[in-house]
Amino acid sequence: MIASRPRKLLSIQALRGLAAFAVVAYHAARHLGQAVDASAITRVTQPGHAGVDLFFVLSGFIILHVHRQDIGRPAALGRYGWQRFARLMPIYWVALAATVASLLPGHAEDVTLARVALSASLLPVSQDPLLGVAWTLQHEMLFYGAFALLICNRALGLCCLLLWLGWGLGWGLAQASGMVPGAWNAPRFTSLFNLQFLFGMLAALALSSGRIRHGGALALVGGAIMLAVTLFEATGRIDGYGNMARLAYGIPAAMLIAGLAAWEQGGERSVPVPLAALGEASYSLYLFHLLGIGVAWQVWLRSGIDTAAHLAACYLFLMTSALVTGLAVHRLIEVPLLRWLRSRGPSGAVQPRIAQYCCKT
């Protein structure tokens, strides 16, 4: 018997759209800053990398929200594994193939068979994948594996999950205090980014408990704290790449997610359609936005327009190209590919729509 689907939460989709947009804004500014002085733009968009923190917390929330009834039910493991594979890997392989093709003309020496294979596997090694943003997917794979243990055996999975996340927290705090050199990191395993999955799971548990009475207020508080952290980073008061920033962004992100979900479940709520649509395309946007930025940059260079004199116009052009690329890939490739894969998955493997965009991660 297949459990009933959790209610679709458009506010969570909207958050995914905002997270993806923030990452695009961050990368577009960094790309521009490599050619000209774009310090005014890069300073404002610097905290956009925290979209990754939001993605990780969202992933923890969604996986537990959707698969909570699968915990302790080994028979559900095949369906869970197929859903995660279908959602994460095929469209990523398309993005990886496009990246390899773009690298071959000028950087063929970087495209070795071993590196392509490691990139395609998403094994959590220390070397970044050829598609740079896919380092986050290595963390996703670790979390999916840990959650699979929960499905196989509740007690064993919970023990392993808490040990792994506790180890990461202790290691991160030790590094932050200078007790452990940063170079001693084990590939991906000890990163405090992994703790953000737990924050998301705690948000899902808080939602399911029914004890969030004022979801809107909780979301406002979480959003305000996140905004304050971004302002502190933009003004140079905190290191947004440091270990403590993972807590500073992750905890209020969990508050924001739990609050918005509770607010939406409390009645008929209106979520801006463009944000929800952007959220649905967020994975394609995340995977392909660098390609869109790169193509737009080459077009801009060939136009002969003075970049320094038209800085804002160039930045908007890069942003527009990234967004159009991601949305087009989602509509023309990702959606048909997912539909085909799900028609061939295990019985009952069709996912709730909230689970379709869960990585992303």
C-alpha positions, 0 to 999 in steps of 0.5 A: 500500500502506498502512503498518501502524498504530502501536500504540495507546498508552493512556498517551498518551491518559491524558496528554491527559486529564490535560492537559485536566483541568488546563486546565479546573481553571485556567479554572474557578478564573479564572472564579470569581476574577472574582466573589469572592476565590478566591485560595486556589484560583487559586494552586493551579490556576495552573499548570494552563495548562501543560496547553497545553504538554503538549498541544503536545508530545503533538501533535508526538509523535503526528503523527510517531509516526503519520505518520513513514512518510509523510515524503517520500511526496507521495502521502500528502499527501491522506490526511494533509490529510483526517485533520487537517481531519476531526480538527480543524475540524468539531467546532471549527466546532460549538464556534465556532457555540455560542460565537457564539450565546452572545455575540450576546445581550450582545456582538453588537458583537464578532461581526462577519462578518470576525471570525467568518470569521477565527475559522473559518479559524484563520489565525495572526493576532494577534487571538484567535479568538472561541472564546478557547482556539482560539488554540492551534489556530492553532499546531496549523495552523502545525505541520500545515502544516510537517509537510505540507512534510515529507511533500512533500519530506523535505529541504525540509520538514526545512529549513523546520521547523528554520528556523522553530523555530530562528527562534522559539527565537532570537526568544524568547531575545532577548525574554527577555533584553530585546534585542527588545520583546515587542510585536514578535512576529509573530502566532503564528509566533515563539512559543516554543510552536512549539518544543514540537512539536519536543520532541514529535517528538524524543520520538517519534524516541527511542521509535522508536530503541529506545534507551530502556531504562528508560522508567518511570524516564525518565517519573518524572524528567520528571514530577518535573521538571514537578511541580517547575516547577508548584510554582515557578510556584504559589509565584511563583518563576517566571513561568509565562507567560514564554518560558522557561517554555515550555522549563521545561514543554516539555522535561520533558513530552517526557521524560514522554511518551517514557518513558511510551510506552517503558514501555507498549511494554515489556509489558502495562501497566495504564492507568486506564480513566477517564483513557484515556476522558478522553483520548479526549474531551479535544478536546471537553472543551477546546473546550466546557469554557468553555461548560459553566463559563458555563452552570453559573455562571448556574445557580449565580447564579440559585440564590441561594447565597452564593458566598463562603461556599460557594467549594469547592462552587461550584468543584466545580459549575463543574468538574463542569459543564465535564467533563459538557459535554465528555464529552456533546459527545464522545459525542453529537456528536464521535464520530458526526461523526468516523465520518461524515467518515471514511467519506467520506474518501480511501481508507485515511484511517481513522486509528489511534486514537492519532491521533484526539485529536491537537490540540488541542490 
